[in-house]
Amino acid sequence: MQMRLFTQDWRAEAGKMQAEVNDFLASLPQGAVKHVNTATAATRTALTDKSQEHYVITVWYDV
């Protein structure tokens, strides 16, 4: 089994990541995808009070 990891900054264009994931899924044969997981992560630094947020998508597949 193989895994493909997609990450993107929260503030970046959401459509860009969506297109990348859709293009990858379309390149796989039917039934190849075994599991998909999505997550978001966010941190904030105390010194600058700036935050960082990320989307993470993993696609587990078998070809």
C-alpha positions in Angstrom: 0.0 0.0 0.0 1.2 3.5 -0.8 0.3 6.9 0.7 0.2 10.3 -0.9 0.4 13.4 1.4 -1.1 16.8 0.5 -0.5 19.9 2.7 -1.4 23.5 2.2 -1.3 26.6 4.3 -4.8 27.6 5.6 -4.6 31.0 4.0 -3.6 29.8 0.5 -6.2 29.2 -2.2 -8.3 26.2 -1.2 -9.1 25.5 -4.8 -5.4 24.8 -5.6 -5.3 21.9 -3.2 -8.6 20.6 -4.3 -7.5 20.5 -7.9 -4.3 18.8 -7.0 -6.1 16.1 -5.0 -8.7 15.6 -7.7 -6.1 15.3 -10.4 -4.3 12.7 -8.4 -7.4 10.7 -7.6 -8.4 10.8 -11.3 -5.0 9.3 -12.2 -5.6 6.2 -10.1 -7.5 3.1 -11.4 -11.0 2.5 -10.1 -10.9 0.9 -6.6 -7.3 1.8 -5.9 -8.1 4.2 -3.0 -8.4 2.4 0.3 -8.6 5.2 2.8 -8.6 9.0 2.9 -8.0 11.1 6.0 -8.2 14.9 6.5 -6.9 17.0 9.3 -6.2 20.6 10.2 -3.5 21.9 12.4 -3.1 25.3 14.0 -0.4 26.9 16.2 0.1 30.3 17.7 3.4 31.7 19.0 3.3 33.6 22.3 6.0 36.1 21.3 4.5 37.3 18.1 0.9 36.2 18.5 1.0 35.0 14.9 -0.8 31.8 13.9 0.0 29.1 11.4 -2.7 26.8 10.1 -2.4 23.9 7.7 -4.7 21.4 5.9 -3.4 17.9 5.7 -4.9 15.2 3.5 -3.6 11.6 3.2 -4.7 9.2 0.5 -3.9 5.5 1.0 -4.0 3.5 -2.2 -3.0 0.3 -3.9 -2.1 0.0 -7.5 
